[in-house]
């Protein structure tokens, strides 16, 4: 019985360690997701709307 209890304690310890590692990984993933959101917001703030124009329109803006 002592061997079974020791194994149970070992398994519980391994489960706690695995949970802590998973939590750390999720924390990093959440941080990265936040960084991506900030980068996307920064890009959105600096992007000027672009749309297609005709060749004639482009020629109208040419300079000599």
N, C-alpha and C positions, 0 to 999 in steps of 0.2 A: 504494500500500500504506500509506503514512503516513496518508492520509485515513481509511482503514478502521481503522487502529489508534487514531487520534484519536477516531473515532466510538465504538469499543469502550470506550475509557477514559471517554468522556462517558456512555455507557449504564451502565457499571459504577458511575460516580459517582452517576447518577440512581437506580440501584437501591439503592445504599447509603443515600441520602437518603430514599427511599421506605420502606425498612426501618426507619430510625430514627424516621420519623414514625409508622409503624404501631405500633412498639414504644411510643412515647410515648402514643398513643391507647389502646393496651391497658393501659398502666399507669394511666391516668386511669380507664378502665372498671373495672379491678380495685379501685381506691381507692373509687370510687362504690359498687360492689357490697359492699365491706366496710362502708361507711357505712350502707348499707341494712340489712345484716344486724344491725349494732349497733342501729339504730333499731327494727327489728322485735323484737329481743330486749328492748329497753327497753319497748316497747309491751306485749309479752307479760308482762313483769314487773309491769306496772301494771293490766292488765285483770283485772277481777273477773268470774268466770263469770256469765253471764247465761242465764237460761232462761225459757221461757214459763210463766206461771202462770194459773190460772183467775180469772175475774171474782170468784167467791166468795172465793178466797184473797186477792185484793186488798182486797175489802170487809172481810175479817176484820182487816186491819191498819189500817183507817181510824180516825182519832181524831175526837172531837167538837169 
